[in-house]
C-alpha cells in the first residue's frame, strides 16, 4: 500500500470553464464549492500574485468538504521581485497572511521560481532554512511580519501540525547534485514539472512526499493528456507512492534518496486554457482507482 494520493487542479476561477466544467448558471462564488466536491485538492493561485487576506482563507475553508486539502502558492514578491534577497520578512508575511485559517486543510506550500533565476547555493539555503516544518515553528516565524501587514494577519495556528514545502525551478543551473542534496538536507520536495519541454525536467526524490505539476506535455498550459500519457503518469505515481522511483527516472543526482515504505503525493493539472485540467485530473484518479 502506497502513501496518500491527492490529484487536483491549479486554481479554480477560469472563465472558459463556465458551462463546460462548471454547470451552466452556477454562481461564481460557488465554483470552489463545486470543484472541491469533484476533486480532493486545489492549488491556491491567487496567493502567488498578491498576499490574500485571512477572511478569504476562512471562506475557502468553509466552502470545502472535510478531508479536502489546499496547496498554497508562495508570493511572487519574494521569488520573482526580491529573488530571495532578505527573505525573512516576506516569508513571515506569507505565514501571517491567513494561511492558518485553512486549519487541517492546509497542505504543502509551493515556491515557484522564474526561468531567469539561477541556482546560488548561499541564497537558496538561507531561504530553505526559513521554511517551517510544523505550525508551531510557522507561528513563531509569522510573528515577525512586516509593519505593512498590520490589521490583516491571522496568528491562531491551532494545534501543532506538520507543514510541507515544494520548490519549482525553471533554470538549467538547478540541474545540480548540490541542489538536490540541499533540498534533502531541508526535507523540501523538488517539483516534478511537465512543461512541454520548455524548462528542465527532473524527478529526484528529495522529501517524504512528491509534488507534481502537469502544465501540458505538448503545448504549455493548453494541451490535454492522452490516455497513454495518463497511464504513464499513473505508473510513475505508483512507483513514487510505493516508496521507490520509476526505473527510467530523469535524475540530477546519482545519489539515491533515503528508502521509505511509502510516500504521499500531490499532483496538480495546470493545463487550464482549454478546460483540460479538471477532466484530466478525474481521468488520472480513475486510472489509480481513486474515488
C-alpha positions, -999 to +999 in steps of 0.1 A: +000+000+000+014+033-010+011+068+005-019+091+002-025+105-033-041+139-039-049+148-075-064+182-084-061+215-103-041+246-101-067+274-094-104+272-099-116+306-112-114+304-150-139+320-173-137+293-201-146+266-175-181+280-170-207+259-188-181+232-195-167+220-162-190+242-141-227+237-147-244+264-167-257+292-145-236+282-114-229+314-094-192+323-095-189+324-057-200+287-056-173+275-081-149+264-053-177+246-035-184+227-067-148+220-077-139+208-042-166+181-045-152+168-078-116+167-068-097+163-034-072+191-037-067+225-053-036+248-055-044+283-044-030+306-072-041+340-060-016+339-032+012+340-058+000+373-073-008+391-040-010+382-003-045+371+004-065+381+035-075+359+065-112+362+056-106+348+022-088+317+036-116+313+062-142+314+034-123+289+013-121+266+044-159+269+049-167+263+012-149+229+010-157+195+025-140+176+053-108+159+041-101+185+014-066+198+010-053+231-003-018+238-016-007+274-012+015+291-038+041+313-022+041+350-030+060+361-062+072+393-045+097+371-027+106+347-055+104+369-086+110+405-074+132+402-044+147+370-058+152+357-023+171+388-011+164+394+026+137+367+027+129+368+064+102+395+064+084+383+032+083+346+045+068+359+077+042+379+058+031+348+038+027+328+070+009+356+088-015+364+059-042+340+068-030+305+058-036+293+094-074+298+087-072+267+064-065+247+096-063+209+089-069+216+052-035+233+048-013+212+026+021+219+010+034+253+001+046+257-035+075+281-041+080+287-079+110+305-093+112+324-126+131+310-156+159+336-153+166+327-116+198+307-114+210+284-086+231+301-060+236+279-030+240+305-003+209+324-013+188+293-017+200+278+016+191+310+035+156+307+021+151+269+027+164+272+063+135+296+070+107+273+058+089+259+089+081+221+092+052+225+116+026+251+126+043+260+159+075+269+140+054+287+114+037+308+140+070+318+156+081+330+121+048+346+113+050+369+144+079+387+126+056+400+099+064+434+084+045+466+096+026+469+063+007+437+073-008+453+105-045+447+107-046+419+081-029+390+098-041+357+114-019+343+141-041+315+155-022+284+143-043+259+163-029+225+174+006+216+161+005+200+127+033+192+102+039+215+072+055+208+039+072+227+011+080+221-026+102+241-049+096+245-087+127+257-106+130+267-143+167+273-149+191+247-162+217+256-134+194+238-109+203+205-126+230+201-100+236+173-074+244+200-049+209+215-052+194+180-048+215+175-017+204+209-003+167+200-008+172+167+010+190+184+039+159+206+045+134+179+035+119+201+007+103+184-023+115+191-058+085+198-081+083+173-110+071+198-136+059+187-170+063+218-192+061+205-228+100+205-228+102+243-221+120+241-188+143+215-170+126+182-161+139+164-130+124+136-110+148+134-080+131+124-047+141+149-020+114+147+007+089+123+023+063+134-004+062+141-041+048+172-058+038+171-095+027+199-117+014+189-151+013+220-173+007+202-206+030+177-224+028+191-259+016+227-255+023+246-223-009+253-203-031+242-232-027+205-244-047+178-228-031+145-217-038+114-239-049+081-223-014+067-229+002+097-212-021+094-182-013+057-180+024+066-179+018+091-151-002+066-131+027+041-133+051+067-121+028+077-093+025+041-081+063+039-080+068+070-060+039+064-035+052+028-031+085+043-017+105+038-049+110+057-081+105+049-118+132+028-134+138+054-161+136+084-137+154+115-150+177+125-122+201+154-115+219+134-087+233+099-089+228+096-051+197+076-042+171+091-019+165+076+016+145+044+014+108+046+025+079+022+027+056+048+011+053+085+001+024+109-001+019+126-035+002+158-047-004+163-084-019+194-100-030+198-136-023+233-148-033+228-185-063+251-179-066+273-210-088+248-229-105+233-199-085+200-199-072+203-163-103+191-143-111+164-167-075+151-169-074+151-131-105+130-129-092+105-155-059+101-137-078+095-105-098+067-122-066+051-135-053+050-100-085+036-086-092+067-065-128+079-058 
